[in-house]
Amino acid sequence: MTGELDPGARLLEDSSGLTRALAGQFDGPFFYRYGRPGEL
């Protein structure tokens, strides 16, 4: 999909994948504390 998304959308997609990768490495509390502020 190279060149099909504008840089902003591609960056957002990449960062979303990175967030999921980090969430897989860390346990729930870390992800929910920093990934969903105000939920706890």
PyMOL Python script that loads the backbone (N, CA, C, O; Angstrom):
from pymol import cmd

cmd.read_pdbstr("""\
ATOM      1  N   MET A   1       0.837  -1.213   0.000  1.00  0.00           N
ATOM      2  CA  MET A   1       0.000   0.000   0.000  1.00  0.00           C
ATOM      3  C   MET A   1       0.867   1.257   0.000  1.00  0.00           C
ATOM      4  O   MET A   1       0.409   2.330   0.392  1.00  0.00           O
ATOM      5  N   THR A   2       2.101   1.126  -0.433  1.00  0.00           N
ATOM      6  CA  THR A   2       2.985   2.287  -0.436  1.00  0.00           C
ATOM      7  C   THR A   2       2.518   3.301  -1.466  1.00  0.00           C
ATOM      8  O   THR A   2       2.229   2.950  -2.610  1.00  0.00           O
ATOM      9  N   GLY A   3       2.445   4.561  -1.053  1.00  0.00           N
ATOM     10  CA  GLY A   3       2.068   5.623  -1.971  1.00  0.00           C
ATOM     11  C   GLY A   3       0.561   5.828  -2.081  1.00  0.00           C
ATOM     12  O   GLY A   3       0.116   6.778  -2.725  1.00  0.00           O
ATOM     13  N   GLU A   4      -0.225   4.960  -1.466  1.00  0.00           N
ATOM     14  CA  GLU A   4      -1.681   5.099  -1.577  1.00  0.00           C
ATOM     15  C   GLU A   4      -2.238   5.985  -0.463  1.00  0.00           C
ATOM     16  O   GLU A   4      -3.267   6.639  -0.632  1.00  0.00           O
ATOM     17  N   LEU A   5      -1.553   5.997   0.662  1.00  0.00           N
ATOM     18  CA  LEU A   5      -2.001   6.833   1.778  1.00  0.00           C
ATOM     19  C   LEU A   5      -1.127   8.071   1.864  1.00  0.00           C
ATOM     20  O   LEU A   5       0.065   8.021   1.559  1.00  0.00           O
ATOM     21  N   ASP A   6      -1.717   9.173   2.277  1.00  0.00           N
ATOM     22  CA  ASP A   6      -0.921  10.377   2.483  1.00  0.00           C
ATOM     23  C   ASP A   6      -0.054  10.177   3.722  1.00  0.00           C
ATOM     24  O   ASP A   6      -0.388   9.353   4.573  1.00  0.00           O
ATOM     25  N   PRO A   7       1.059  10.919   3.843  1.00  0.00           N
ATOM     26  CA  PRO A   7       1.999  10.715   4.968  1.00  0.00           C
ATOM     27  C   PRO A   7       1.311  10.735   6.329  1.00  0.00           C
ATOM     28  O   PRO A   7       1.645   9.932   7.201  1.00  0.00           O
ATOM     29  N   GLY A   8       0.358  11.638   6.522  1.00  0.00           N
ATOM     30  CA  GLY A   8      -0.327  11.727   7.813  1.00  0.00           C
ATOM     31  C   GLY A   8      -1.087  10.459   8.141  1.00  0.00           C
ATOM     32  O   GLY A   8      -1.002   9.950   9.258  1.00  0.00           O
ATOM     33  N   ALA A   9      -1.832   9.946   7.168  1.00  0.00           N
ATOM     34  CA  ALA A   9      -2.627   8.738   7.397  1.00  0.00           C
ATOM     35  C   ALA A   9      -1.710   7.542   7.612  1.00  0.00           C
ATOM     36  O   ALA A   9      -1.980   6.684   8.453  1.00  0.00           O
ATOM     37  N   ARG A  10      -0.623   7.490   6.845  1.00  0.00           N
ATOM     38  CA  ARG A  10       0.319   6.378   6.979  1.00  0.00           C
ATOM     39  C   ARG A  10       0.980   6.408   8.354  1.00  0.00           C
ATOM     40  O   ARG A  10       1.152   5.369   8.991  1.00  0.00           O
ATOM     41  N   LEU A  11       1.348   7.606   8.804  1.00  0.00           N
ATOM     42  CA  LEU A  11       1.968   7.740  10.121  1.00  0.00           C
ATOM     43  C   LEU A  11       0.996   7.300  11.202  1.00  0.00           C
ATOM     44  O   LEU A  11       1.386   6.624  12.155  1.00  0.00           O
ATOM     45  N   LEU A  12      -0.263   7.679  11.059  1.00  0.00           N
ATOM     46  CA  LEU A  12      -1.277   7.301  12.037  1.00  0.00           C
ATOM     47  C   LEU A  12      -1.433   5.788  12.070  1.00  0.00           C
ATOM     48  O   LEU A  12      -1.548   5.195  13.143  1.00  0.00           O
ATOM     49  N   GLU A  13      -1.436   5.162  10.900  1.00  0.00           N
ATOM     50  CA  GLU A  13      -1.586   3.711  10.824  1.00  0.00           C
ATOM     51  C   GLU A  13      -0.383   3.018  11.461  1.00  0.00           C
ATOM     52  O   GLU A  13      -0.540   2.047  12.201  1.00  0.00           O
ATOM     53  N   ASP A  14       0.822   3.523  11.170  1.00  0.00           N
ATOM     54  CA  ASP A  14       2.030   2.924  11.729  1.00  0.00           C
ATOM     55  C   ASP A  14       2.050   3.062  13.248  1.00  0.00           C
ATOM     56  O   ASP A  14       2.392   2.116  13.957  1.00  0.00           O
ATOM     57  N   SER A  15       1.680   4.247  13.749  1.00  0.00           N
ATOM     58  CA  SER A  15       1.688   4.461  15.196  1.00  0.00           C
ATOM     59  C   SER A  15       0.645   3.584  15.870  1.00  0.00           C
ATOM     60  O   SER A  15       0.846   3.135  16.999  1.00  0.00           O
ATOM     61  N   SER A  16      -0.470   3.336  15.187  1.00  0.00           N
ATOM     62  CA  SER A  16      -1.502   2.463  15.742  1.00  0.00           C
ATOM     63  C   SER A  16      -0.965   1.045  15.876  1.00  0.00           C
ATOM     64  O   SER A  16      -1.201   0.376  16.881  1.00  0.00           O
ATOM     65  N   GLY A  17      -0.244   0.593  14.859  1.00  0.00           N
ATOM     66  CA  GLY A  17       0.357  -0.739  14.915  1.00  0.00           C
ATOM     67  C   GLY A  17       1.399  -0.808  16.017  1.00  0.00           C
ATOM     68  O   GLY A  17       1.514  -1.823  16.704  1.00  0.00           O
ATOM     69  N   LEU A  18       2.163   0.275  16.188  1.00  0.00           N
ATOM     70  CA  LEU A  18       3.181   0.306  17.237  1.00  0.00           C
ATOM     71  C   LEU A  18       2.523   0.237  18.605  1.00  0.00           C
ATOM     72  O   LEU A  18       3.013  -0.455  19.498  1.00  0.00           O
ATOM     73  N   THR A  19       1.415   0.950  18.775  1.00  0.00           N
ATOM     74  CA  THR A  19       0.689   0.923  20.043  1.00  0.00           C
ATOM     75  C   THR A  19       0.230  -0.487  20.371  1.00  0.00           C
ATOM     76  O   THR A  19       0.344  -0.938  21.510  1.00  0.00           O
ATOM     77  N   ARG A  20      -0.295  -1.187  19.352  1.00  0.00           N
ATOM     78  CA  ARG A  20      -0.748  -2.560  19.579  1.00  0.00           C
ATOM     79  C   ARG A  20       0.428  -3.463  19.917  1.00  0.00           C
ATOM     80  O   ARG A  20       0.299  -4.360  20.750  1.00  0.00           O
ATOM     81  N   ALA A  21       1.577  -3.237  19.280  1.00  0.00           N
ATOM     82  CA  ALA A  21       2.758  -4.054  19.557  1.00  0.00           C
ATOM     83  C   ALA A  21       3.217  -3.838  20.999  1.00  0.00           C
ATOM     84  O   ALA A  21       3.560  -4.793  21.696  1.00  0.00           O
ATOM     85  N   LEU A  22       3.221  -2.579  21.441  1.00  0.00           N
ATOM     86  CA  LEU A  22       3.614  -2.276  22.818  1.00  0.00           C
ATOM     87  C   LEU A  22       2.616  -2.864  23.798  1.00  0.00           C
ATOM     88  O   LEU A  22       2.996  -3.386  24.847  1.00  0.00           O
ATOM     89  N   ALA A  23       1.338  -2.779  23.454  1.00  0.00           N
ATOM     90  CA  ALA A  23       0.301  -3.330  24.322  1.00  0.00           C
ATOM     91  C   ALA A  23       0.488  -4.834  24.474  1.00  0.00           C
ATOM     92  O   ALA A  23       0.175  -5.396  25.524  1.00  0.00           O
ATOM     93  N   GLY A  24       0.993  -5.484  23.439  1.00  0.00           N
ATOM     94  CA  GLY A  24       1.239  -6.916  23.517  1.00  0.00           C
ATOM     95  C   GLY A  24       2.417  -7.223  24.421  1.00  0.00           C
ATOM     96  O   GLY A  24       2.450  -8.276  25.058  1.00  0.00           O
ATOM     97  N   GLN A  25       3.393  -6.312  24.486  1.00  0.00           N
ATOM     98  CA  GLN A  25       4.566  -6.542  25.326  1.00  0.00           C
ATOM     99  C   GLN A  25       4.254  -6.237  26.787  1.00  0.00           C
ATOM    100  O   GLN A  25       4.675  -6.963  27.688  1.00  0.00           O
ATOM    101  N   PHE A  26       3.516  -5.159  27.008  1.00  0.00           N
ATOM    102  CA  PHE A  26       3.185  -4.775  28.376  1.00  0.00           C
ATOM    103  C   PHE A  26       1.837  -5.360  28.770  1.00  0.00           C
ATOM    104  O   PHE A  26       1.035  -5.725  27.910  1.00  0.00           O
ATOM    105  N   ASP A  27       1.597  -5.446  30.037  1.00  0.00           N
ATOM    106  CA  ASP A  27       0.305  -5.957  30.497  1.00  0.00           C
ATOM    107  C   ASP A  27      -0.748  -4.856  30.449  1.00  0.00           C
ATOM    108  O   ASP A  27      -0.431  -3.682  30.258  1.00  0.00           O
ATOM    109  N   GLY A  28      -1.986  -5.249  30.623  1.00  0.00           N
ATOM    110  CA  GLY A  28      -3.132  -4.353  30.534  1.00  0.00           C
ATOM    111  C   GLY A  28      -2.972  -3.010  31.235  1.00  0.00           C
ATOM    112  O   GLY A  28      -3.203  -1.971  30.616  1.00  0.00           O
ATOM    113  N   PRO A  29      -2.584  -3.000  32.512  1.00  0.00           N
ATOM    114  CA  PRO A  29      -2.527  -1.739  33.263  1.00  0.00           C
ATOM    115  C   PRO A  29      -1.723  -0.658  32.556  1.00  0.00           C
ATOM    116  O   PRO A  29      -2.137   0.501  32.520  1.00  0.00           O
ATOM    117  N   PHE A  30      -0.580  -1.027  31.995  1.00  0.00           N
ATOM    118  CA  PHE A  30       0.253  -0.038  31.304  1.00  0.00           C
ATOM    119  C   PHE A  30      -0.486   0.528  30.099  1.00  0.00           C
ATOM    120  O   PHE A  30      -0.537   1.740  29.892  1.00  0.00           O
ATOM    121  N   PHE A  31      -1.058  -0.380  29.307  1.00  0.00           N
ATOM    122  CA  PHE A  31      -1.744   0.048  28.086  1.00  0.00           C
ATOM    123  C   PHE A  31      -2.951   0.916  28.415  1.00  0.00           C
ATOM    124  O   PHE A  31      -3.161   1.957  27.794  1.00  0.00           O
ATOM    125  N   TYR A  32      -3.738   0.489  29.385  1.00  0.00           N
ATOM    126  CA  TYR A  32      -4.964   1.230  29.685  1.00  0.00           C
ATOM    127  C   TYR A  32      -4.659   2.561  30.361  1.00  0.00           C
ATOM    128  O   TYR A  32      -5.414   3.522  30.215  1.00  0.00           O
ATOM    129  N   ARG A  33      -3.555   2.618  31.100  1.00  0.00           N
ATOM    130  CA  ARG A  33      -3.234   3.872  31.781  1.00  0.00           C
ATOM    131  C   ARG A  33      -2.807   4.933  30.771  1.00  0.00           C
ATOM    132  O   ARG A  33      -3.220   6.089  30.863  1.00  0.00           O
ATOM    133  N   TYR A  34      -1.966   4.530  29.793  1.00  0.00           N
ATOM    134  CA  TYR A  34      -1.424   5.510  28.854  1.00  0.00           C
ATOM    135  C   TYR A  34      -2.175   5.528  27.526  1.00  0.00           C
ATOM    136  O   TYR A  34      -2.178   6.541  26.826  1.00  0.00           O
ATOM    137  N   GLY A  35      -2.812   4.411  27.178  1.00  0.00           N
ATOM    138  CA  GLY A  35      -3.515   4.338  25.903  1.00  0.00           C
ATOM    139  C   GLY A  35      -4.930   4.883  25.989  1.00  0.00           C
ATOM    140  O   GLY A  35      -5.475   5.353  24.991  1.00  0.00           O
ATOM    141  N   ARG A  36      -5.537   4.826  27.188  1.00  0.00           N
ATOM    142  CA  ARG A  36      -6.917   5.301  27.350  1.00  0.00           C
ATOM    143  C   ARG A  36      -7.026   6.157  28.609  1.00  0.00           C
ATOM    144  O   ARG A  36      -7.674   5.745  29.571  1.00  0.00           O
ATOM    145  N   PRO A  37      -6.414   7.324  28.625  1.00  0.00           N
ATOM    146  CA  PRO A  37      -6.434   8.182  29.818  1.00  0.00           C
ATOM    147  C   PRO A  37      -7.854   8.587  30.192  1.00  0.00           C
ATOM    148  O   PRO A  37      -8.674   8.887  29.325  1.00  0.00           O
ATOM    149  N   GLY A  38      -8.134   8.592  31.488  1.00  0.00           N
ATOM    150  CA  GLY A  38      -9.452   9.008  31.954  1.00  0.00           C
ATOM    151  C   GLY A  38     -10.434   7.857  32.083  1.00  0.00           C
ATOM    152  O   GLY A  38     -11.530   8.034  32.616  1.00  0.00           O
ATOM    153  N   GLU A  39     -10.054   6.679  31.602  1.00  0.00           N
ATOM    154  CA  GLU A  39     -10.976   5.539  31.681  1.00  0.00           C
ATOM    155  C   GLU A  39     -10.932   4.896  33.063  1.00  0.00           C
ATOM    156  O   GLU A  39     -11.918   4.313  33.513  1.00  0.00           O
ATOM    157  N   LEU A  40      -9.783   5.004  33.736  1.00  0.00           N
ATOM    158  CA  LEU A  40      -9.659   4.371  35.050  1.00  0.00           C
ATOM    159  C   LEU A  40     -10.036   5.367  36.143  1.00  0.00           C
ATOM    160  O   LEU A  40      -9.998   5.029  37.326  1.00  0.00           O
TER     161      LEU A  40
END
""", "prot")
cmd.dss("prot")
cmd.show_as("cartoon", "prot")
cmd.util.cbc("prot")
cmd.orient("prot")
